[in-house]
Amino acid sequence: MMAVAANRAIATGIPYIQGARGRLRRISMLRVGYPATLSFELFRDFPEGIELIPVSDKIDRDIDIDVWIPDPYSTKAIRAWPRLRGVKLVLAMMAGTEWIPETVGPHVTICNAHGAHNISTAEWTVSSILAMLKYFPLYLDIQRSGIWKRRYEASEHYARITGNAQLYPPVLAEELTGKSVLLVGYGAIGKEIERMLTPFDVKMMRVARSARTEPEVHAVSELDSLLPCADVIVLILPSTAESRGLIGKRQLALLRQGALLVNAARGPIVDTDALVDALNSGRIRAALDVTDPEPLPEGHPLWSCPNLLLTPHIGGSTPQFAPRALRTVADELRRYMNGEPLRNVVQAAS
């Protein structure tokens, strides 16, 4: 019976010692709260010496934990927070943590999941650029109509959006190769987007908070001078007080006729009303995975804008997301338990 109990303890990763009369006594462990919606199997590579506590947004009692892994859906996590006690460290599964400091306060250390979204978000970005340049939304509509001759609408679309009236031979798609791409934000995801775009031989321009060399990165103060030079503008910067409304009416007016604006970052970085006006005017086109407001309400003008590809914030939602994010979380947890510096601190406890 003792052997069975000991094996069960080892299998669950819970440390026990054999005390008087051969009884198992549990050692004090680090209590880690995790989203109750996630399969326990995802935590099999977590370090020993922890007790995993499922946390739901429907909990009706207080829970004592040392480390909190919030639910990826911020609304659920915010509902759960008032029931949590003793949290010293938050290990987010997401790269964006805007809502966490105001929820947990300044006395908790917060780490994000830096790198967890690189591949998925970069793939969404490249896919959306190609989809818009190949007119896939139009061709999907044509497929549903079942009318082959409607394909020539692509040529009319090209003429309208670019201002180029040359219609013969008919233009039925555009090429990404050789276009100028402006990356607004040059962190880990921005670099992954650049890597994926490299085979298309695009001319790359980069903007970040401060200028640097090798590769050349322009300061955000130069953004307005670079916008008219780009065929494709990709927004992939964090949401901060400084970045809110970075792309407004003036910046949209600077874009060349037919330019494609891609927002894979956060909705508030773009002035929504100004974007609606620019899209409806036929001057530019856009691909958005994020909006302001979000979720986008039924009947909002963005839903019916022309020249727009809109997805409901799904860029990071792949089957690989949770395992990849939790590997990042597990590494931070090991460092925390070993007294080593944490890698992805976005707020140090005051």
C-alpha positions in Angstrom: 0.0 0.0 0.0 2.9 2.3 0.9 4.6 1.6 -2.4 1.4 2.5 -4.4 1.0 5.8 -2.5 4.7 6.7 -3.1 4.5 5.9 -6.8 1.4 7.9 -7.1 3.1 10.9 -5.4 6.1 10.6 -7.8 3.8 10.3 -10.9 2.0 13.5 -10.0 5.2 15.4 -9.3 4.2 16.1 -5.7 7.2 15.8 -3.3 6.7 13.6 -0.2 9.0 12.3 2.4 8.5 9.1 4.5 7.9 10.1 8.1 7.3 8.2 11.3 5.7 4.8 11.0 6.3 4.9 7.3 3.6 7.5 6.6 4.0 10.0 3.6 4.2 13.6 4.6 3.9 16.3 1.9 6.7 18.9 1.8 5.6 22.6 1.5 5.3 23.4 -2.1 4.9 26.4 -4.4 1.2 26.8 -5.2 0.7 27.6 -8.9 -2.8 28.6 -10.2 -3.5 27.7 -13.8 -6.6 28.1 -16.1 -9.0 25.3 -15.2 -10.0 25.1 -18.9 -6.5 23.8 -19.9 -5.8 20.1 -19.9 -3.6 18.9 -17.1 -1.5 17.1 -19.6 -0.1 20.4 -20.9 1.7 20.8 -17.5 3.6 17.5 -17.6 7.0 19.2 -18.2 6.5 21.7 -15.3 9.2 21.5 -12.6 8.7 19.3 -9.5 8.0 21.0 -6.1 4.9 22.7 -7.2 1.2 22.2 -6.5 -1.0 23.0 -9.5 -4.3 24.6 -8.5 -7.0 25.0 -11.2 -8.5 28.5 -11.3 -11.9 29.2 -12.9 -13.7 32.5 -13.4 -16.6 30.9 -11.6 -14.8 30.1 -8.3 -16.9 31.0 -5.3 -14.2 30.9 -2.6 -10.8 32.4 -1.9 -7.8 30.5 -3.1 -4.2 30.9 -1.8 -1.6 30.6 -4.5 2.0 32.0 -4.9 2.1 32.1 -8.7 -0.7 32.8 -11.1 -1.0 31.7 -14.8 -4.0 33.8 -15.9 -6.5 32.5 -18.4 -5.6 33.7 -21.9 -9.0 35.4 -22.1 -8.5 38.5 -20.0 -12.2 38.8 -19.1 -12.2 35.4 -17.5 -8.9 36.1 -15.7 -10.2 39.5 -14.4 -13.3 37.8 -13.0 -11.1 35.2 -11.1 -8.6 37.7 -9.6 -10.7 38.9 -6.6 -10.7 35.4 -5.2 -7.0 34.9 -5.4 -4.8 35.5 -2.3 -1.0 35.6 -1.9 0.0 36.0 -5.5 3.6 37.2 -5.8 4.3 36.4 -9.5 2.1 36.4 -12.6 3.3 34.3 -15.6 1.2 35.3 -18.6 0.6 33.0 -21.5 0.3 36.0 -23.8 2.8 38.5 -25.2 0.4 41.4 -24.4 -0.1 42.1 -20.7 -1.8 45.5 -20.9 -4.7 44.6 -18.5 -2.6 42.8 -15.9 -0.8 45.7 -14.0 -4.1 47.6 -13.4 -5.7 44.3 -12.2 -3.0 43.0 -9.8 -1.4 46.3 -8.8 2.3 47.3 -8.4 3.3 44.8 -5.7 3.3 41.7 -8.0 6.0 40.8 -10.5 4.6 40.2 -14.1 6.2 38.2 -16.9 4.9 37.9 -20.4 5.2 35.0 -22.8 7.8 36.6 -25.1 8.2 34.6 -28.2 5.1 32.4 -27.8 3.3 34.2 -30.6 6.1 34.8 -33.1 5.3 32.1 -35.6 1.5 32.2 -35.5 1.2 36.0 -35.7 3.9 36.2 -38.4 2.1 33.5 -40.5 -1.2 35.4 -40.1 0.5 38.6 -41.3 2.1 37.1 -44.4 -1.1 35.2 -45.2 -3.3 38.4 -45.0 -0.9 40.3 -47.2 -1.0 37.6 -49.8 -4.8 37.2 -49.5 -5.3 40.9 -50.1 -2.9 41.1 -53.0 -4.3 38.0 -54.7 -7.9 39.3 -54.1 -8.9 36.2 -52.2 -11.9 37.9 -50.5 -13.3 38.8 -54.0 -12.6 35.4 -55.4 -14.4 33.7 -52.4 -17.4 35.9 -53.2 -17.2 34.8 -56.8 -16.9 31.2 -55.8 -20.1 31.5 -53.8 -21.9 33.1 -56.7 -20.8 30.4 -59.1 -20.3 32.9 -61.9 -16.9 32.4 -63.7 -17.1 35.6 -65.7 -17.1 37.7 -62.5 -13.4 37.2 -62.3 -12.9 40.3 -64.4 -14.2 42.3 -61.4 -10.6 41.9 -60.1 -9.3 44.1 -62.9 -11.9 46.7 -62.1 -10.9 46.5 -58.4 -7.3 47.0 -59.3 -8.0 50.1 -61.3 -10.1 51.6 -58.5 -7.7 50.9 -55.7 -4.5 51.8 -57.5 -5.7 54.5 -59.8 -4.2 52.7 -62.7 -6.6 52.5 -65.6 -4.7 50.0 -67.6 -7.1 47.1 -67.9 -5.6 45.0 -70.7 -4.4 42.5 -70.4 -6.7 42.3 -67.3 -5.1 42.4 -63.9 -6.5 39.5 -61.9 -4.0 39.6 -59.0 -1.0 41.5 -57.7 2.5 40.4 -56.7 4.1 40.8 -53.4 7.6 40.3 -54.8 9.4 43.6 -55.1 7.0 45.7 -53.0 8.1 48.0 -50.2 7.1 46.8 -46.7 7.2 49.1 -43.6 7.4 47.2 -40.3 6.1 49.5 -37.5 7.5 47.7 -34.5 10.7 45.6 -34.6 10.6 43.2 -31.7 10.6 39.4 -31.8 7.4 39.1 -33.9 8.5 41.9 -36.3 11.8 40.1 -36.9 9.9 36.8 -37.6 7.6 38.6 -40.1 10.7 39.9 -41.8 12.3 36.5 -42.0 9.1 35.0 -43.6 8.9 37.9 -46.1 12.6 37.6 -47.1 12.0 35.1 -50.0 9.6 37.6 -51.6 12.5 40.0 -52.2 10.6 42.9 -50.7 12.2 46.2 -49.8 12.1 46.3 -46.0 11.8 49.4 -43.9 11.7 49.3 -40.1 10.5 51.6 -37.4 10.9 51.2 -33.6 10.9 53.4 -30.5 14.6 54.3 -31.1 16.8 54.2 -34.1 19.6 51.6 -34.5 21.8 50.1 -37.2 22.5 46.6 -38.6 19.8 46.3 -39.7 18.7 49.9 -40.2 15.8 50.8 -37.9 14.3 54.2 -38.0 13.0 56.0 -34.9 9.2 56.4 -34.6 9.7 60.1 -35.0 10.5 59.4 -38.7 7.3 57.4 -39.3 5.4 60.1 -41.1 8.2 60.5 -43.7 8.3 56.8 -44.3 4.6 56.1 -44.7 4.3 57.5 -48.3 7.2 55.2 -49.4 5.5 51.9 -48.5 3.2 49.6 -50.4 2.4 47.5 -47.3 2.5 48.9 -43.7 2.5 46.3 -40.9 1.7 47.3 -37.4 3.3 45.0 -34.8 4.1 47.1 -31.8 2.9 46.9 -28.2 -0.1 48.9 -27.0 1.2 51.8 -24.8 0.1 55.3 -24.1 2.5 56.5 -26.8 1.3 54.0 -29.4 -2.4 54.7 -28.9 -3.7 56.5 -32.0 -0.3 56.4 -33.7 -2.1 55.8 -37.0 -4.7 58.6 -37.3 -6.3 60.7 -40.0 -3.0 62.5 -40.9 -1.0 59.3 -41.1 -3.7 57.6 -43.3 -3.7 60.6 -45.6 0.0 60.1 -46.1 -0.4 56.6 -47.5 0.0 56.2 -51.2 -3.0 55.3 -53.3 -3.8 51.6 -52.9 -1.5 51.0 -49.9 -2.3 48.0 -47.7 -2.4 48.6 -43.9 -2.0 45.4 -41.8 -2.7 45.5 -38.1 -1.5 42.5 -36.2 -0.9 44.4 -33.0 -3.6 46.1 -31.0 -6.8 47.9 -32.2 -6.3 51.2 -30.4 -3.1 51.9 -32.3 -5.3 52.9 -35.3 -8.0 55.6 -35.1 -11.0 53.5 -36.1 -13.2 56.4 -37.4 -10.3 57.7 -39.6 -9.7 54.2 -40.9 -13.4 53.7 -41.8 -13.3 57.0 -43.7 -10.1 56.0 -45.5 -11.5 52.6 -46.6 -14.8 54.0 -47.7 -13.0 56.6 -49.8 -11.3 53.9 -51.8 -7.8 55.3 -51.1 -6.4 52.4 -49.2 -7.1 48.8 -48.2 -6.5 47.0 -44.9 -6.2 43.6 -43.1 -7.1 43.6 -39.5 -6.9 40.9 -36.8 -7.5 43.5 -34.1 -10.0 46.3 -33.8 -11.1 49.2 -31.5 -13.5 48.5 -30.0 -13.0 44.8 -29.4 -15.0 42.6 -29.7 -16.3 44.5 -32.7 -20.1 45.0 -32.1 -22.7 43.9 -34.6 -23.5 46.6 -37.0 -20.2 48.5 -36.6 -19.2 50.3 -39.8 -16.0 48.3 -40.1 -18.0 45.2 -40.9 -19.2 46.7 -44.2 -16.1 48.6 -45.2 -14.8 47.9 -48.7 -11.2 46.8 -49.4 -11.0 45.1 -46.0 -10.1 41.7 -44.7 -11.2 41.3 -41.1 -10.5 38.4 -38.7 -11.7 38.3 -35.1 -8.3 38.4 -33.2 -7.3 34.8 -34.2 -3.7 35.4 -35.3 -2.2 33.6 -32.3 -4.9 30.9 -31.8 -3.3 27.8 -33.2 -3.0 24.3 -31.8 0.6 25.0 -31.0 -0.1 28.2 -28.9 -0.8 26.6 -25.5 2.1 24.1 -25.5 4.5 26.8 -26.7 3.3 29.4 -24.2 3.4 27.0 -21.3 7.0 26.0 -22.2 7.9 29.6 -21.8 6.0 29.8 -18.5 7.7 26.6 -17.2 11.1 28.0 -17.9 10.3 31.2 -16.0 8.9 29.1 -13.1 12.1 27.0 -12.9 14.1 30.2 -12.8 11.9 31.6 -10.0 12.2 28.5 -7.9 16.0 28.4 -8.4 16.4 32.1 -7.5 17.6 33.0 -11.0 16.8 36.2 -12.9 13.5 36.0 -14.8 13.7 36.5 -18.6 10.5 38.3 -19.5 9.7 40.7 -16.7 7.4 43.5 -17.8 6.7 44.7 -14.2 9.0 44.2 -11.2 7.2 44.2 -7.8 7.6 47.5 -6.0 
